[in-house]
Amino acid sequence: MYSASFWSLENLMGQWHPKIGDPTFMGWFTVGSYFACAIMALCAVLTNKKADRGCFLFWSMVSVLMILLGINKQLDIQSLFTEVGRHIARHQGWTEQRRVLQFWFIVFLGTASMASFLLFIFIMRDLFRQFMLAFIGLFFLISFIMIRAASFHHFDEVLQFRLLDFKMNWLFELTGIYAIFVAGIVDILRLKNLSTK
């Protein structure tokens, strides 16, 4: 049985505290890209409000997701969950098995995420055909988030690898964001063309 102090927020947070996680130019550029994509998705929401309910809901979800991911980019909230898990593992005495548990947690999370993504595609199959580029962008972002969540040393090495002076994590994340951004612009232009006919 744990004391109340064990479950206190300050104790569980351990070494994590709210701060700017990546104050570099690329960190802020990525945050700006998330918010630019959120604004574009909001414009697509407003454009689709009277035209198509499915598109309206899709771009609404994308807008909210981009805002949350933009905030998380600098706050690094997944590190808080890692710190809480590490703290509980240390106190329950299964720190030695943490790599095995981490592996199976990532397998479960990855499987659940991909299954949810495929179910989402199946439910919105008509939208998938229409917004294939946006779905590819979402796939890139989900894959990137899963790799980052894994926090295994060899995954971190892959993300830090540079190709023509660009880190792989920049390429993964920004490719996903701008694929969604371009898909939204195309949809807005499509609806504007329809309204002028």
C-alpha positions as CSV (number, residue, x, y, z in Angstrom):
1,M,0.0,0.0,0.0
2,Y,1.4,3.4,-1.0
3,S,1.2,6.5,1.1
4,A,-0.6,9.6,-0.2
5,S,2.7,11.2,-0.8
6,F,3.7,8.5,-3.3
7,W,0.7,9.4,-5.5
8,S,1.2,13.2,-5.1
9,L,1.7,14.9,-8.5
10,E,5.0,16.3,-7.5
11,N,6.3,12.8,-6.6
12,L,5.0,11.1,-9.7
13,M,6.3,13.8,-12.0
14,G,9.8,13.0,-10.9
15,Q,12.4,14.9,-13.0
16,W,9.8,16.1,-15.5
17,H,8.5,19.6,-15.3
18,P,6.7,21.9,-17.8
19,K,9.2,23.6,-19.9
20,I,10.0,24.4,-23.6
21,G,11.3,21.0,-24.8
22,D,12.9,22.1,-28.1
23,P,13.8,25.9,-28.1
24,T,15.8,25.5,-31.4
25,F,14.7,27.1,-34.7
26,M,13.5,23.7,-36.0
27,G,11.6,23.1,-32.8
28,W,9.7,26.3,-33.2
29,F,9.4,25.9,-36.9
30,T,7.7,22.5,-36.3
31,V,5.3,24.0,-33.8
32,G,4.5,26.8,-36.2
33,S,3.9,24.2,-38.9
34,Y,1.4,22.3,-36.6
35,F,-0.5,25.5,-35.9
36,A,-0.4,26.6,-39.6
37,C,-1.9,23.2,-40.4
38,A,-4.5,23.6,-37.7
39,I,-5.5,27.0,-39.1
40,M,-5.7,25.5,-42.6
41,A,-7.9,22.7,-41.3
42,L,-10.1,25.3,-39.6
43,C,-10.4,27.1,-43.0
44,A,-11.4,23.8,-44.6
45,V,-13.9,23.3,-41.8
46,L,-15.5,26.7,-42.5
47,T,-15.5,26.0,-46.3
48,N,-17.1,22.6,-45.8
49,K,-19.7,23.7,-43.2
50,K,-22.5,23.8,-45.8
51,A,-21.0,21.6,-48.4
52,D,-20.2,18.2,-46.9
53,R,-20.8,17.0,-43.3
54,G,-18.2,14.2,-43.6
55,C,-15.5,16.7,-44.8
56,F,-16.6,19.1,-42.1
57,L,-16.1,16.4,-39.3
58,F,-12.8,15.2,-40.8
59,W,-11.2,18.7,-40.9
60,S,-12.5,19.5,-37.5
61,M,-10.8,16.4,-36.1
62,V,-7.6,17.3,-38.0
63,S,-7.7,20.8,-36.6
64,V,-8.0,19.7,-33.0
65,L,-5.3,17.0,-33.5
66,M,-2.8,19.5,-35.0
67,I,-3.4,22.0,-32.1
68,L,-2.8,19.2,-29.5
69,L,0.3,17.9,-31.3
70,G,1.7,21.4,-31.6
71,I,1.3,22.0,-27.9
72,N,2.8,18.6,-27.1
73,K,5.8,19.3,-29.4
74,Q,7.2,21.8,-26.8
75,L,5.7,20.4,-23.6
76,D,6.7,16.8,-24.3
77,I,3.9,15.4,-22.3
78,Q,4.7,11.8,-23.3
79,S,7.9,12.2,-21.3
80,L,5.7,12.8,-18.2
81,F,4.0,9.4,-18.7
82,T,7.4,7.8,-19.1
83,E,8.6,9.4,-15.9
84,V,5.4,8.3,-14.0
85,G,5.9,4.7,-15.3
86,R,9.6,4.7,-14.3
87,H,8.7,6.0,-10.8
88,I,6.0,3.3,-10.3
89,A,8.4,0.6,-11.7
90,R,11.1,1.6,-9.3
91,H,8.8,1.5,-6.3
92,Q,7.2,-1.8,-7.3
93,G,10.6,-3.4,-7.9
94,W,10.2,-4.4,-11.6
95,T,12.8,-2.0,-13.0
96,E,14.9,-4.9,-14.2
97,Q,12.0,-6.1,-16.5
98,R,11.2,-2.6,-17.7
99,R,12.7,-3.1,-21.2
100,V,10.5,-6.2,-21.7
101,L,7.4,-4.4,-20.4
102,Q,8.3,-1.3,-22.5
103,F,8.6,-3.5,-25.6
104,W,5.2,-5.2,-25.1
105,F,3.5,-1.9,-24.2
106,I,4.8,-0.4,-27.5
107,V,3.6,-3.5,-29.4
108,F,0.2,-3.2,-27.8
109,L,0.0,0.6,-28.3
110,G,1.3,0.3,-31.9
111,T,-1.2,-2.5,-32.8
112,A,-4.1,-0.6,-31.2
113,S,-3.1,2.7,-32.9
114,M,-2.8,1.0,-36.3
115,A,-6.0,-1.0,-35.8
116,S,-7.8,2.3,-34.9
117,F,-6.3,4.0,-37.9
118,L,-7.4,1.2,-40.3
119,L,-10.9,1.2,-38.7
120,F,-11.0,5.0,-39.2
121,I,-10.1,4.5,-42.8
122,F,-12.7,1.8,-43.3
123,I,-15.4,3.9,-41.7
124,M,-14.4,7.0,-43.7
125,R,-13.5,5.0,-46.9
126,D,-15.2,7.6,-49.1
127,L,-13.2,10.4,-47.5
128,F,-10.0,8.2,-47.7
129,R,-10.3,8.2,-51.5
130,Q,-10.9,12.0,-51.5
131,F,-8.2,12.8,-49.0
132,M,-5.6,10.1,-49.6
133,L,-2.7,12.6,-49.2
134,A,-4.1,13.8,-45.8
135,F,-4.4,10.1,-44.6
136,I,-0.8,9.5,-45.7
137,G,0.2,12.5,-43.7
138,L,-1.7,11.2,-40.7
139,F,0.1,7.8,-41.1
140,F,3.5,9.6,-41.1
141,L,2.6,11.4,-37.9
142,I,1.2,8.3,-36.1
143,S,4.3,6.4,-37.1
144,F,6.6,9.2,-35.9
145,I,4.7,9.4,-32.6
146,M,4.9,5.7,-32.1
147,I,8.7,5.7,-32.7
148,R,9.1,8.6,-30.3
149,A,7.0,6.8,-27.7
150,A,9.2,3.7,-27.9
151,S,12.2,5.7,-26.6
152,F,14.4,2.7,-27.3
153,H,18.1,3.7,-27.8
154,H,18.3,2.3,-31.4
155,F,15.1,4.1,-32.4
156,D,16.5,7.4,-31.0
157,E,19.6,6.8,-33.1
158,V,17.6,6.4,-36.2
159,L,15.6,9.6,-35.6
160,Q,18.9,11.5,-35.0
161,F,20.4,10.3,-38.2
162,R,21.0,13.2,-40.7
163,L,20.3,13.1,-44.4
164,L,21.7,16.1,-46.2
165,D,21.9,17.9,-42.8
166,F,18.2,17.2,-42.0
167,K,17.5,14.9,-39.0
168,M,15.2,12.0,-39.8
169,N,12.7,13.1,-37.1
170,W,12.3,16.5,-38.9
171,L,11.7,14.7,-42.2
172,F,9.2,12.3,-40.7
173,E,7.2,14.9,-38.7
174,L,7.2,17.7,-41.3
175,T,6.4,15.4,-44.2
176,G,3.2,14.3,-42.3
177,I,2.3,17.9,-41.4
178,Y,2.7,19.3,-44.9
179,A,1.0,16.4,-46.6
180,I,-2.1,17.2,-44.5
181,F,-1.6,20.9,-45.2
182,V,-1.5,20.4,-49.0
183,A,-4.5,18.1,-48.9
184,G,-6.5,20.8,-47.0
185,I,-5.5,23.6,-49.5
186,V,-6.5,21.3,-52.4
187,D,-9.9,20.7,-50.7
188,I,-10.5,24.4,-50.1
189,L,-9.6,25.3,-53.7
190,R,-11.9,22.5,-54.9
191,L,-14.9,23.9,-53.0
192,K,-14.1,27.5,-54.1
193,N,-14.1,26.3,-57.7
194,L,-17.4,24.5,-57.2
195,S,-19.0,27.6,-55.6
196,T,-18.0,29.8,-58.6
197,K,-19.6,27.5,-61.1
